[in-house]
Amino acid sequence: MQHDEHQSLNRLAFSATVHCLSGCAVGEVLGMIIGTALGWSAGATVVLAIALAFLFGYSFTSIPLLRSGLVLSAVIPLALASDTISIAIMELVDNAIMLLIPGAMDATLSDVGFWAALAAALLIAGAAAYPVNRWLISRGKGHAVVHAHHGHH
């Protein structure tokens, strides 16, 4: 692979990872806020956070495709194909870290430790998903499929 192609692949993988992490983070943070505010158990909070991370992750991919004129029946398989592995990795890593950091799941929303743990967990989760996204894109899978519909290469 030539240097320019290598840099382009790295940029695309980074962009795809940040895009996916954005959707995941919105859902994850919202789930953590709701579960924590309602005093739910760590398990219930994590389940809600994961469900919302997938919902927002898929939405962040689907809405631009729908706006570009694609029909929902075409968008759903694209979003599932491009985001499922990336979201799953991010959620596994993010929630494992939140559960492993002592006190993170017991902290309140006014506790800076909660926000610091969540920010660190999300950054590490994004870093964990990047090489997988890069590998998928290099094989014409993952976000490469979506970018073909955006007109990006």
C-alpha positions in Angstrom: 0.0 0.0 0.0 1.4 3.4 -1.0 2.0 6.1 1.6 -0.9 8.3 0.4 -3.3 5.4 0.4 -2.1 4.4 3.9 -2.7 8.0 5.2 -6.1 8.1 3.5 -7.1 4.8 5.1 -5.9 6.0 8.5 -7.9 9.3 8.1 -11.1 7.5 7.0 -10.8 5.0 9.8 -10.2 7.8 12.3 -13.2 9.8 10.9 -15.4 6.7 11.0 -14.4 5.9 14.5 -15.0 9.4 15.8 -18.4 9.5 14.0 -19.4 6.2 15.5 -18.0 7.2 18.9 -20.1 10.4 18.8 -23.3 8.4 18.4 -22.2 5.9 21.0 -21.2 8.6 23.5 -24.5 10.4 23.2 -26.4 7.2 24.0 -23.9 6.0 26.6 -23.9 9.3 28.5 -27.7 9.6 28.3 -28.1 6.0 29.6 -25.6 6.6 32.4 -27.3 9.9 33.4 -30.8 8.4 33.3 -29.8 5.2 35.2 -27.8 7.2 37.8 -30.4 9.8 38.3 -33.1 7.2 38.8 -30.9 5.3 41.3 -30.9 2.1 39.1 -28.5 -0.7 39.7 -25.2 -0.8 37.8 -26.6 -3.7 35.6 -29.8 -1.9 34.7 -27.9 1.3 34.0 -25.4 -0.5 31.7 -28.2 -2.2 29.8 -29.9 1.1 29.2 -26.7 2.8 28.2 -25.8 0.0 25.7 -29.3 0.1 24.2 -29.2 3.9 23.8 -25.6 3.8 22.4 -26.8 1.4 19.7 -29.9 3.5 19.0 -27.9 6.8 18.7 -25.0 5.1 16.9 -27.3 3.7 14.2 -29.2 7.0 14.1 -26.0 9.1 13.5 -25.4 6.9 10.4 -28.9 6.6 9.2 -30.2 10.2 9.3 -27.6 11.6 6.7 -28.3 8.6 4.5 -32.1 9.2 4.7 -31.5 12.9 4.0 -29.5 12.0 0.9 -32.6 10.3 -0.5 -32.0 6.6 0.4 -35.1 4.8 1.6 -35.3 3.3 5.1 -35.2 -0.3 3.7 -31.8 0.5 2.1 -30.5 2.5 5.1 -31.1 -0.1 7.8 -28.8 -2.8 6.4 -26.2 -0.2 5.7 -26.3 1.1 9.2 -26.2 -2.4 10.7 -23.3 -3.4 8.5 -21.3 -0.3 9.1 -21.8 0.2 12.8 -22.6 -3.0 14.6 -19.1 -4.3 15.2 -17.7 -0.8 16.0 -20.5 -0.1 18.5 -20.2 -3.5 20.1 -16.5 -3.1 20.7 -17.0 0.5 22.1 -19.8 -0.6 24.4 -17.9 -3.7 25.6 -14.8 -1.7 26.4 -16.6 1.4 27.8 -18.9 -0.5 30.1 -16.2 -2.9 31.3 -14.0 0.1 32.2 -16.9 1.8 34.0 -17.6 -1.4 36.0 -13.9 -1.9 36.8 -13.2 1.7 38.0 -13.9 1.6 41.7 -16.9 3.7 42.6 -17.6 4.9 39.0 -21.0 3.3 38.9 -21.9 4.4 42.4 -20.9 8.0 41.8 -23.6 10.7 41.5 -24.0 13.0 38.5 -22.5 15.9 40.5 -19.3 13.8 41.2 -16.4 14.8 38.9 -15.1 11.2 39.2 -18.2 9.9 37.4 -17.6 12.2 34.4 -13.8 11.6 34.4 -14.3 7.8 34.4 -16.9 8.1 31.7 -14.7 10.3 29.5 -11.7 8.1 30.0 -13.8 5.0 29.2 -15.2 6.5 26.0 -11.7 7.6 24.8 -10.3 4.1 25.4 -13.3 2.5 23.8 -12.8 4.6 20.7 -9.1 3.7 20.6 -10.1 0.0 20.8 -12.5 0.3 17.9 -10.1 2.2 15.6 -8.0 -0.7 14.4 -11.1 -2.8 13.8 -12.7 0.0 11.8 -9.5 0.5 9.8 -9.3 -3.2 9.0 -13.0 -3.3 7.9 -12.6 -0.3 5.7 -9.5 -1.7 4.1 -11.6 -4.6 3.0 -14.4 -2.5 1.7 -16.6 -3.2 4.7 -17.8 -1.3 7.7 -17.9 2.5 7.2 -16.5 2.1 3.7 -20.0 0.9 2.7 -21.6 4.0 4.1 -19.0 6.4 2.6 -19.7 5.0 -0.8 -23.2 6.3 -0.4 -22.0 9.7 0.8 -19.8 10.1 -2.2 -16.6 9.9 -0.1 -13.8 7.6 -1.0 
